[in-house]
Amino acid sequence: MKLITWNIQWGRGLDGKVDLARIVAHARAMADFDVINLQEVADNFPGLAGNDDADQFAQLAALLPGFTMLPGYGVEVPGPGRHRRFGNVIFTRLPLVCVRRHALPWPADPGRESMPRVAIEATVKCALGPVRITTTHLEYYSDVMRSAQANHLRDLHDEACARAHLPGHPTDEGSPFDRTAQTVSAILTADFNFPPDNPSYDAIQEPLASGGPSYVDAWKLVRGRDAHDPTFCVFDLRWAKRPICCDFIFVSEDLASRVRSVRVDTDTKLSDHQPVLLELDDR
């Protein structure tokens, strides 16, 4: 299985040009991916630098035939005209088991800019069996919000592991109560907006109350003590004093031995973030 995660900044490159076609072309050049998780996708947001009122979710779907689109809108507000939407999206060509969307915590933090955040969770079928894939984008301006959101992501994984260990009553009646496959195997990707030395990085990887397999940073599994390659402010230091890593891929411990490689493309300037590629052995 090959998975890419990328904060695409609504397709805006460092040249100021918004071009989703070159985003998709670059991702395809990186790998023949099975899943691509994208953050900062816009619909009807002409106020964003370089952007127009296009529905980027629809544009990306047209650029990725053969993939199922699973959007999640953290922000959805009235027009003018159609609603304005901003969020994340999963595209997958793997068979789907089920899809969930989780509104992340949005606690008050007076005086801080913020927006609501959402996590998209897709359980897919692969040779390993069902795997939960989640992507999101945590708050940038508020550590209070970011910390609450990181803890919630771990809790969602813990909850899912408990359901897998202690399944509910099975039904097969074509109703909403029919049980879908539950699994402890999981992948979490995001622009987390914190570096590896932030407490939230460790919080996501804390042991689970359910006894299920905790999240672990896939980079550390293959690169050990090597510092993370930077994924943000590699070419533009307006937002940080130095390039940092804040885009991670976490996998559940049961998948740790399956992680073949993790690679950051530190060369592309098609966004203010760098794409990250995970290769997972599913045989």
C-alpha positions in Angstrom: 0.0 0.0 0.0 1.3 3.4 -0.9 -0.2 6.5 0.8 0.6 10.2 0.3 -0.3 13.0 2.7 0.0 16.6 1.7 -1.2 20.0 2.9 -1.7 21.6 -0.6 -2.5 25.1 0.6 -5.5 25.1 -1.8 -3.1 24.2 -4.6 -1.1 27.4 -4.3 2.6 27.0 -5.0 5.3 29.3 -3.8 5.1 31.0 -7.2 1.6 32.2 -6.1 -0.1 30.1 -8.8 -3.1 27.9 -7.8 -2.9 24.8 -10.0 -4.4 21.5 -8.8 -3.4 19.6 -12.0 0.3 20.0 -11.1 -0.4 19.0 -7.5 -1.9 15.7 -8.8 0.8 15.2 -11.4 3.5 15.7 -8.8 1.9 13.2 -6.4 1.6 10.6 -9.3 5.3 11.2 -10.0 6.1 10.4 -6.4 4.3 7.1 -6.4 1.5 5.0 -7.9 -0.5 5.7 -4.7 -3.5 3.8 -3.4 -4.5 6.6 -1.0 -3.9 10.3 -1.0 -4.9 12.5 1.9 -5.0 16.2 1.2 -5.4 19.1 3.6 -6.5 22.7 2.9 -8.9 22.2 0.0 -11.3 25.0 -0.8 -14.7 25.5 -2.4 -16.0 29.0 -3.2 -13.3 30.8 -1.2 -12.1 33.5 -3.6 -10.7 35.4 -0.6 -7.8 33.0 -0.3 -4.6 34.3 -1.9 -4.5 33.5 -5.6 -7.8 31.5 -5.4 -11.1 31.8 -7.2 -14.6 30.5 -6.4 -13.9 27.0 -7.8 -15.0 23.8 -6.1 -11.6 22.2 -5.6 -13.1 19.0 -4.3 -14.9 18.5 -7.6 -11.8 19.5 -9.6 -9.6 17.0 -7.7 -12.2 14.3 -8.2 -12.0 14.9 -12.0 -8.2 14.7 -11.9 -8.4 11.4 -10.0 -10.6 9.0 -12.0 -10.9 5.6 -10.4 -10.6 7.0 -6.9 -13.4 7.5 -4.4 -13.5 10.9 -2.9 -14.2 11.3 0.8 -14.4 15.0 1.7 -14.6 16.5 5.2 -15.5 20.2 5.7 -14.2 21.8 8.8 -15.7 25.1 7.7 -19.0 25.4 5.9 -20.8 28.7 5.8 -23.4 30.4 3.5 -22.2 31.9 0.2 -22.9 34.3 -1.5 -24.3 31.8 -3.8 -23.4 28.2 -2.8 -21.8 27.5 0.5 -18.2 28.2 1.2 -16.4 25.1 2.3 -12.8 24.4 3.5 -11.3 21.2 4.8 -9.6 17.9 3.9 -10.2 15.0 1.6 -9.2 11.4 1.2 -9.0 9.8 -2.2 -8.7 6.0 -2.3 -8.9 3.3 -4.9 -9.1 0.6 -2.3 -12.5 -1.0 -1.5 -14.3 0.9 1.3 -15.8 -0.7 4.4 -17.2 2.4 6.0 -16.6 6.2 6.4 -16.9 8.4 9.5 -16.3 12.1 10.0 -15.4 13.5 13.4 -15.7 17.2 14.5 -12.6 17.8 16.5 -12.6 19.8 19.8 -12.8 23.6 19.5 -12.3 24.9 23.0 -12.3 28.6 23.7 -8.9 30.4 23.6 -9.6 34.1 23.9 -7.9 36.4 21.4 -6.7 33.5 19.1 -7.7 33.1 15.5 -9.1 29.7 14.8 -11.4 27.6 12.6 -13.4 24.4 13.2 -11.5 21.2 12.3 -12.7 17.8 11.1 -11.1 14.4 10.8 -12.1 12.0 8.0 -11.9 8.3 8.8 -12.1 5.7 6.1 -11.9 2.0 6.8 -10.6 0.3 3.6 -10.0 -3.3 2.6 -6.5 -4.4 1.7 -4.5 -7.7 1.8 -3.9 -7.1 5.5 -7.6 -6.9 6.2 -9.5 -3.8 7.2 -7.4 -0.7 8.0 -8.7 2.6 9.4 -7.2 5.6 7.6 -7.7 9.1 9.2 -6.6 12.5 8.0 -7.1 15.9 9.5 -5.5 19.4 10.0 -5.0 20.7 13.5 -5.3 24.3 14.7 -2.3 26.5 13.9 -2.7 29.5 16.2 -3.8 27.9 19.5 -1.9 25.3 21.4 -4.9 24.9 23.7 -7.0 23.8 20.7 -4.3 21.8 19.1 -3.6 19.8 22.3 -7.3 19.0 22.8 -7.5 17.9 19.2 -4.4 15.7 19.4 -5.8 14.0 22.6 -9.1 13.5 20.9 -7.5 11.7 17.9 -5.8 9.3 20.3 -9.1 8.7 22.1 -10.9 8.0 18.8 -8.3 5.3 18.0 -8.7 3.9 21.6 -12.5 3.8 21.2 -12.2 2.0 17.8 -9.8 -0.6 19.3 -12.3 -1.2 22.1 -15.1 -1.8 19.6 -12.9 -4.2 17.7 -12.1 -6.1 20.9 -15.7 -6.0 22.3 -18.0 -6.1 19.2 -21.7 -5.2 19.5 -24.6 -7.3 18.6 -24.3 -8.4 14.9 -27.2 -7.7 12.5 -27.6 -8.1 8.8 -30.9 -6.5 8.1 -30.0 -3.7 5.8 -30.5 -1.2 8.6 -28.2 1.5 10.1 -27.6 -0.9 13.0 -25.8 -3.4 10.9 -22.3 -3.9 12.2 -19.4 -3.1 9.9 -15.9 -4.5 10.2 -14.0 -3.0 13.2 -10.2 -3.0 13.3 -7.4 -2.0 15.5 -5.1 -1.5 12.5 -4.9 2.2 11.8 -3.0 5.0 10.0 -3.3 8.7 11.0 -2.0 11.5 8.8 -2.3 15.3 9.2 -0.7 18.6 9.2 -0.5 18.5 13.0 0.9 22.0 13.2 3.4 21.0 16.0 7.0 19.7 15.8 8.3 16.5 17.3 9.3 18.1 20.5 5.8 19.3 21.3 4.0 17.4 24.1 1.1 16.6 21.7 3.4 14.5 19.6 4.0 12.2 22.5 0.3 12.4 23.6 -0.9 10.9 20.4 1.4 7.9 21.0 0.5 7.2 24.6 -0.8 3.7 25.6 -4.5 3.1 25.1 -6.9 2.3 27.9 -8.4 -0.5 25.7 -5.1 -2.3 25.5 -5.1 -1.8 21.7 -2.0 -1.0 19.7 -0.9 2.6 20.2 0.0 4.9 17.4 3.7 5.2 16.6 5.5 7.6 14.3 6.3 5.7 11.1 9.3 7.9 10.5 11.0 6.6 13.7 10.3 3.0 12.7 12.4 3.2 9.6 14.7 6.1 10.4 15.4 5.6 14.1 17.1 8.5 15.8 17.4 10.5 12.5 15.8 13.9 12.7 12.6 14.3 10.7 13.0 15.9 7.3 11.3 19.2 7.4 7.8 19.5 5.9 7.0 23.2 6.4 8.9 26.5 5.8 11.5 24.7 3.8 11.7 27.6 1.3 9.7 30.3 3.0 10.5 31.3 6.6 7.6 33.8 7.1 5.9 31.4 9.5 8.9 29.9 11.3 12.5 30.8 12.1 13.7 27.6 10.5 12.3 24.7 8.5 10.3 22.3 10.7 8.5 19.0 10.5 4.8 19.1 11.4 3.3 16.6 8.9 3.5 13.1 10.3 2.2 9.6 9.6 1.4 7.5 12.6 0.6 3.8 12.3 -0.8 1.5 14.9 1.8 -0.8 16.5 0.5 -3.9 14.8 1.4 -2.4 11.5 4.9 -1.3 12.6 6.7 -4.3 11.0 4.9 -3.6 7.8 6.3 -0.1 7.3 8.7 -0.3 4.4 9.6 3.4 3.9 8.7 6.9 4.8 9.9 9.7 2.5 9.5 13.5 2.5 9.8 15.3 -0.8 11.8 18.3 0.3 12.3 19.6 -3.3 8.8 20.6 -4.5 7.6 24.2 -4.2 4.0 23.4 -5.2 2.8 24.2 -1.7 4.1 25.7 1.5 4.2 22.1 2.9 6.0 19.1 1.6 4.3 15.8 0.7 5.0 12.7 2.7 4.9 9.1 1.2 4.4 6.0 3.2 4.9 2.5 1.8 3.4 -0.3 3.7 4.1 -4.0 3.0 0.6 -5.6 2.8 1.7 -9.1 2.0 
